[in-house]
């Protein structure tokens, strides 16, 4: 409740230009703000650090970028589809690669504005194994994701409606058997971890705690038809 009353948090999500200037001045050396603007024939990118402003232009058409975003978002929303690594890599080359030199060493990236709101930047892929001789799990863990290098947050305006009503308190997912295929060890303590967090979250339904063999992709997809206030993955 106190967080909701915090004026600084309100400034972050309802930013006026004066507040934006204060945010820039308060940046640490490993933090940066990026603003993307898409038009018909190019992408304009403004990057703000505490002491410098950079502007880059990328020759990429808006419709091509939006098309890639829609494809990736569709594959993420449809649990029966595989993730589109190639499209994610193409988007990485358009949105991140042209500014990668400026972002080197930046741990926290703040995305300012509502452009590109539909794509979570963490799922952009810089490199992945295209071999057909590996499992999807192996491809997943060997892929070079952008989230490995940076954490991403958004600064207002946000167009999406935030969900504040949930049908259930908690969903826990821990120690799936399937990780043994990758040669990864069992994590029995993670089961205790999600059970304790479940109790702390006032969840009394054990059907919403998936562990060992029940911690499967199939069960997760089926149970995700529900909504949960808190979801915890305790895995590798």
Steps between C-alpha positions, in 0.01 A plus 500: 500500500786737585657427160184611323517832686866554416526823297832398343345180366207704367750726319658195338174371354334837431805687385493869408804648327624657822477161667674341203790743544527405866506132406786563254699692762454219752631228266797293612795431269363158408149632417358649179167616356404411142223655294403334170296679234382307195401662174445379144864462398718506810530462875622793708669407828585746777718376784548696822765438763566723796754701302436437129229487237539279192284490188509217248296428188433152365386423147205279586141538393233529765281236339786246498573557868133479599461183293788335687362611835156362419647165397708469816215613723264251334743213554535599866125529553423169332643230724481237227746695282877488528685821573613680183875524554578621147248786514625596846854514366385717208338740743818501710697609194259786430438629853809415704803433285525859362535636856682207661822703536320760713325235710817311587536495876147626560322265739166683525317625192190719532274510193325835479170537311243263359678406176586129476287434807391160369848347502677405824860590417639224719389234249704645215766253388856586397594143410338156506570143389307432180584129498213257459692240701442658840192513719303818557623499861861493379430781255332700776787480748776550240338808343657841566209705633514876547370457856837336579668840456244756616191549710218697335236731645248731335425862577153640424300527283378143507202418280424151628235465769653361817325198647416552867253212548612139525311176550777345711775609733797288396651262245826323577716303256804316635757229424356359173617148409552606140820689584677165540503480120748789506716332762398754764485383864181476704411797724290350783538813715314699236185302585523611862557853376181520292293336776615761751432785256161344428405511868630856529280587201193359680459220246342182638454319167771240439378456143675828427840368609664309213807296593704208361302313233198730537723798419454446129447735208162338432375550858631855510316592181176345622512664842588839352141533382457632855640832618742531792607794710845345543688243289832352617738285296763329716711319240836521327 
